[in-house]
Amino acid sequence: MNHPSHPAVVSRLKRVEGRLRSVIAMIEKGRGCLDLAQQLHAVEKAVGSAKRELIHDHIEHCLEEGDASGTSLKELKQLTKYL
C-alpha cells in the first residue's frame, strides 16, 4: 500500500542511511565519543521523524473512515505503541 508520504519517507531514510555510514566510518577512524554521540542522536531523531510521518499518514489515509467493526480503532491503538 503506497501513501503520498512514502517517497518523502524513503528519501529521508536514505539520508539517514548515509549519515549512519558516516558514523560507522567515524567510529572506525577513532573519532571522539562526543562527536559520535551527537551524530547518533541526529540519526535517531531522523528515524523517529520518518516513523512519525509514516504513522500519521497511515492514520490520515487509512483509519479516518473506520468501519462498524472497530477495526480502525483497534489498529490505531496498536499504532500508538510506536509513537
Secondary structure as UniProt FT lines:
FT   TURN            4..5
FT   HELIX           6..28
FT   TURN            29..30
FT   HELIX           33..58
FT   HELIX           59..63
FT   TURN            68..69
FT   HELIX           71..80
FT   TURN            81..82
//
